[in-house]
Amino acid sequence: YGCGYSKPKVPQQYQKLSIPVFTNNTAQYGIEAKLTDYVKQQFIMDGRLEITDKDKADAMLEGFIQRYMLEPISYDVSHVVTQYRLRMTIDIRFTDMHKNKMLWEQKQVGGIEGGTTTFTVNFNDLGASPASRSNTQPTIPPTITPTQQENLLARKKMETVGNTLIRTEDQAREEVFTLIAKDIKNRVIYGWENY
C-alpha cells in the first residue's frame, strides 16, 4: 500500500498568472521590484501557474506594499541602536482577467509577525541611516571617539568569534521578502476553499 500525494490545484480556469510590479506605498525606495521578483520566483518554483504578461493571463495578482518599518529593539550602553526589527505588510488582490472581476483580496499579508525579522547593526553600517545603508560605503563616523571605536571593534570581534549572527538590513529585507513571497504563493495556491 502506498501513500499517494498530489498537489492541490487552483481552479482549472486559472493556468496563467500575471504579476505586475507591486505598488510601493512606503517611503522605502526600490523594494517593489525586488519583492515582485521574489513572488514570481515562488510561483515558478511551485510550477502550478505559468507566469506571463497581462494580455495572456487568466488571472492577475497585484500587490501593494503598505508598511516597511524599522523598530529599534536593542541598544548598547551608549544608547546606540544595535538591533532592529524589520516589519513589512502587503495587501494583495486576485483578479479574473476574462471577467475583469476581482475575486478576492487579502489585507496585511505578513500579518503581525509573518513579515518580520531582526538584524544586528554591523560596525561597517555605522554612520549611515538604516534606510540608506545599502547605498553607502562603509565609514566610521567622524564623531566617534577612539575609545568608542575600540569598544565597537572589540564588540564586533566578540560577536564574530561568538558566532553571533550579524546581518545587514539588506539581508534582513531578503529574508522578509522570502517569507512574504511564500505567504502570497500559499494564499493563491491553497486559499480557494474559503472562496
Salt bridges, closest charged atoms under 4 A:
ASP46 OD1 - ARG48 NH2 2.57
ASP58 OD1 - HIS98 NE2 2.86
GLU62 OE1 - ARG93 NE 3.13
GLU71 OE1 - ARG85 NH1 3.59
GLU71 OE1 - ARG87 NE 2.71
ASP76 OD2 - ARG155 NH1 3.24
ASP91 OD2 - LYS107 NZ 3.86
GLU105 OE1 - LYS107 NZ 3.95
GLU113 OE2 - ARG87 NH1 3.67
GLU169 OE1 - ARG133 NH1 3.78
GLU169 OE2 - ARG173 NH2 3.45
ASP170 OD1 - ARG173 NH1 2.73
GLU174 OE2 - LYS34 NZ 3.47
GLU175 OE1 - ARG167 NH1 2.27
